[in-house]
Amino acid sequence: MTEALHVVKHPTAFYSAGATTVFASKFDQRFSYCLYVPSTHDPDGAPLPMVVLQHGTGRRGPQYRDNFAGWAEEHGCMVLAPLFPAGIEDPHDLHAFKFIRYGDIRFDRVLLAMVDEVAERFNVEAGRFLLHGFSGGGQFVHRFGYLHPDRLSGLSIGAPGRITYIDHTSPWWTGMKGFEEEFGCPPRVEELRDVPVQMVVGSADVETWEINNHGDSNWMDGADAHGITRVERLTALRDNFEEHGIRVRFDVVPGVGHQPMRVLEPVKDFFASILTPRESS
């Protein structure tokens, strides 16, 4: 009877533990997120680290979250999976979030607001978090890194179809020219040197139909300047990062194509390597 009364009094508690329901963001209710809250979460204990898993064009946030559930339990880590729906303002749009700014929407600020909202409800470390994105999510997260390296404890860039090269002579978004006009601040490339960075791609991720679409809304001249396939472009981005003093762990998963769930094991290993000093202290 006591348990029944507790459930009635707190009807949301069941959906705020483990794999949660989907919550609308207070910052902007067009956007939402789901979580995995591990059983080690204690409102009065040590704050948990957080990993953010940014979806791509297919918006598979809950699938990423569920894939990371066992890892989250093992490492005592909160999982946040944002949802940036397609068709915001333009009903045909699939790609706006990948480029961070879209009209008056700043998707980086939406994500940071979600992190802060989670920190209001749960006992987590919100100052810095782990961040992974694949495909369109890989586009978003490496551009996010140019803006907010101070918020990252680790950055995993998965198979982006279009890259922003550290090159101040090429226009945004293929390069950095015009970055400050776009975002109101210069890119913080030097600070990325202090962030552990991984790049990950499948060895068979070589289809080009989606990423060499001249004339489409997510294309600009120069997008193919550093390769035709995702493998070639990510390799070029790795070399570009390292030329600027940013060390990169580069993982190529044998026999895997453009399949986000099949590259997550090295991502988990990378993030675990960052959390390990915390766990052994």
C-alpha positions, 0 to 999 in steps of 0.5 A: 500500500505504501509503495502504491501511494508513493507511485501515485504521489510521484508519477514521473519517478518511474520514467526518470530512472534508467531509460527515461521518457522523452522530455521537451526542453524548457529552453525551447520546446521544439527540441527534446531529449531522453536520458539513461540514468544509471542505478549509481545515481545518488542525489546526495552522492558524487556527481556523475559524469555525462555523455551526450550522444548527438544523432545524425539525419536519421534522428536515432537518439533513443537507439544510441541511448539504449546502446550505451545503457550497459556502458553507462551502468558499468561506468556510472555515467549519465547519458543524454540523447538530444532530439533536433527534429527535422522540418523546424521552420522549413518542412523539408529541412533535414540538415540545419542542426549540422551547421550549428546556426539556422536563422535565429536558432543556435543548436549549440545553445539548445544543447547546452541548455539541455545539459543545464536542465539535466543538471537541475534535475539530477546530480551530474557534472555539467561543466564538462561532458563527453560528446559523440556524434556520427554522420550528421552528428559528426558534423555537428560535434566537430563544429561544436568543438570549435565553439565550446572546447571548454565544455568538453571532457572528450570529443568523438567525431564519427564519419562526418560527410562534410567537414569544416577544415581549419583554414582561414582562407576558405569560407564558412562552413568548408573553412573558418573564414567568416566564422566570427561574423557567423557566431560572434566569436573567433574559433577556439582552435588552440583550446581544442589541444587540451581536449581528448579527440577521437575520430572514428569511421568504418573502413567500408564507409565509401558510398558517395551518393549522399555527400556529393550532392551538388546543388542541394541545401547542404552543399557548397563549393569546396565541400569535396576539396579534401576527399570524396568519401567519408573515410578520405574526408575524416583522414584529411580532418585528422591530419588538419587537426594534428597540423594544428597541435590537436592530437587525435585517436583515429579508429577505422572499424574493419568491414563496416560501412555507414552504420552508426551502431557498429562503430560505437565499441571504439567510442565506448573504449575511448570514453572509458579511457577518459573516465578511468582516472576518475574511477581509480581515484 
